[in-house]
Amino acid sequence: MFIRKALKFLRNLLLIFFVSSIVWVVTARFIPILVTPLMIIRSIESIFEGKFPKNSKTWIPIEEISPNMVQAVVASEDNLFLTHHGFSLDAITKAFEHNQKGKRIRGGSTISQQTAKNVFLWPDRSYLRKGLEAYFTVLIELVWSKERIMEVYLNVIEMGDGIYGTEAASLEYFGKNASQLSKSQAALIAACLPNPRRFNAGNPSGYIQRRKSKIVSLMGKIQQVDFNKKDIPKKKNRKKHK
């Protein structure tokens, strides 16, 4: 009797999870993502450290993000973004071979996986988190377009200490809107993404400058990512949102 009730409870729990997660993903397809689990976690960490939480972020549509920024993150993070269905076996294999050599740990996550993690989950290396990441990656690849995945990614990803999204990073580091980023500036932001709280795109180290140069070179070699953007008129700089 107890086992039967436990199994029934587990079945209902899984059913609720699947239904709610699908509704969550479908809803997120159409509305701006203004808060993520990571933003909440970072704010709590700041409070425990006795600091006032910094949350600089501004949601903008992808039409207002420079194509240079799109091309830069594809070149640096996921050059098969347009052709894969959420996972890149090539990237996973290369990361595994790299990590087997005992060097600095390298991830094999695609932009889709990083988006799923940032929007729906928490930062962790557990098997549970990775399993849920794979599940949500499949969902967003099925429900969202590649354009939407990129739009969300460039609006929520951590790009500095308390800085989230391309618009906030562009204003913070270069004093301009994301639509006005040059190739070099976009590549600098992308170069810092492996560890955005350690590296600073506005004051790049020699290492980041070298990564930037490699990314700029790759930007001209990979397939051009074109989401059929219209020309965006120049606008006055927005104030930073905190």
N, C-alpha and C positions, 0 to 999 in steps of 0.2 A: 504493500500500500504506500509506504513512504517513498520507495523508489519510483513508483508510478507518478506520485504527486510531484516529486523532484523533477522528473523528466518532462512532465507537463508544464511546470513552471519554467524550466529551461527553454522549452519550445516556444512558449509565449514570449519569453524575454528576447529570444532571437528574432522572433517575428516582429516585435515592437522595434527592435534595433534596425532590421532591414527596411521596414516601412518608413521609419522616421529618418533614416539616413538617405533614402531615395528622395523623400520630400525635401530634406535639407539641401541636397545637391541640386535638385530642380529649381528650388527657390533661389539658390546662390547663382544660378545661371543668369538671373535677370536683375538682381539688385547689387548695389555696391557693398563690398565687404569692408566694414568700418572697424571691426574689432576681431582679433584672432587670439587663440589660446596663448601664443608666444608673447603678444603684447601684454596680456594680463600677467603672465608669469614674470616678464621683465619688470613690470610695475611693482609687483609684490617684492621681487628681489631688491629693487631700489629702496622701498620702504624699510625693509629689514636692515639695509645697509645705512639707514638714516638719511637717505637722499630723497629729494622730491622727484617723483617719476617724470621722465621726459617721454612724451609721445608725440613726435612730430610726424604728421601724416596728412596727406590730401589726396582724396580719390579723384582721378581724372579718367575720362574715356581714352581708349587706346589711340584715337585720332589726334589726341593732344600730346602724345609721346613721340619723340623723335624716332624715325626709322633707324637712326644710328644706334639707339639704345636697344631696340629689338634685335638688330643684327649683332650687336656686341654680346648680348647674353646668349644668343644662339651659338656664336662662335666660341665663347668661353665655357659655356655650361652644357650645351646639348646640340651639336651640329646636325643631328638627325631628327630634330624636333618635328619638322613638317612631315616626315615619312613614317615614323614609328607610331605605335598605338599605345604609348604610355611607358613602354619599357625598351631599353636598348641593351641587347645581349652583348653587343660589341663593347659598350662602355662598362658593363658589369664585368666582362672578362678581363678587360684592361685594368680595372680597379683591383680585381682579385690578384692578378699577376704582380701588380705593383706592390700590393700589401704583403704578398708572400715574401718579398725581398726584404721585408723588415723596415721599409722606409716609412715616412710620414703617411698616416692612414689617408687614403683617397676614397671618396665615395663614387658610386656609379649611378647616382640618381639622375633621372631626366628632369626637365623643367616641369613636366606633368606631375611627377612624383613629389617634387619640391613644393609645388602648388597645393597638392592634396595634403601634404604634411602641414604646411603653414596655415591653411584655412581650417582644417578639421581636427588636427591632432596636436600633440605636444612634442617637444624636442627630447628624444630618447633613442637609445640604440637597442632596445629590447626587441625580442622576436614578436611580441604582441603588437608593439607600435609599427614594426615593419610589415606585419601582416595586415593591419588596418590600413596602412599607407597603400599597400598594393590594392586592397579592396576599393578604397576611395579613388585611386588612380584609374582603375577600370571604369568606375562610375562616371568620373568627369570626362573621360575620353569618349564615353558613350553619349553623355547628355550635353556636354559643352562642345563648342567648336574650338579649333586650335586658336583662333583669334581671341576667344573668351578666356581660354587658359592663359595665354600670354598677357592679356589685359589684367587679369587677377594677379598673376605672378608679379608683374611690374608695379602693382599697387600695394601689395602687402608684404613683400619680402623685406627682411631686415637689411638695411644698407648703412648702418652705423649705430652707435649707442643711442637708443631711443628714436632712431630715424627709420621710418618704414615707407617704402615705395619710392618710385623714381622722381616724382614731383618734389617731395620733401628733401630728397638727397640732392637734387639739382639746385634747389634754392639754398640749401645748407652749404654746399661745397663750391658752387660756381655763381650764385646770385642770379640765376636765370631760371625760366620755366623749362620743364622737361621737353617741350616742343622745340627748344632752341639748342639742345645739346649737340656739340660737334662730335665727330668720330672719336677724337682723342679723349674728350671728356666722358663720353659714353663708355669707352674702353677702360678708363680709369675706375669708374664706378663698378664695372663688371669685374675688373681685376681684384677688387677688394671683397667680392662676394664669398669666397671660401671662409673668410674670417672678418666680417665687416666691423666688429667691435674692436679689433686689433689694428686694422689698417684704415687709413684715412685718404679718401680720394682727393680731398682738398689740399692735403700735405703729404704727397706720396713719397714713400721710401724708394731707394734704388731698386729694390726687389719688385715693387709695384710698377715702377716705370718700365722695367724689363717685361713684366707680364703684359702691361698695356701695349707695348710695341708688338708683342706676339699676337695679341688679340686683334689689333688694327690690321696686321698682315693677314690673319685668318678671315677677317670680315670681307676682304676682297676676293677670297678664294672659294668660300662656301656659297651655296645657293642663296640668292637674295630672298629674304623673307618679305613678302608683299601682301599686306592685308587691304589693298585697294584704298589707301588713305587719300583723303582730299587735302589740298593745300591748306595749312592752318595759318591764319593771319597772326602776326605777332601781337602779343598782348603785354600789358604792363605786368611786372612781377607780382605774384600774389604774396601776401604776408604769410609767414610760417605759421602753421597750425600746431598748437601744442596741447 
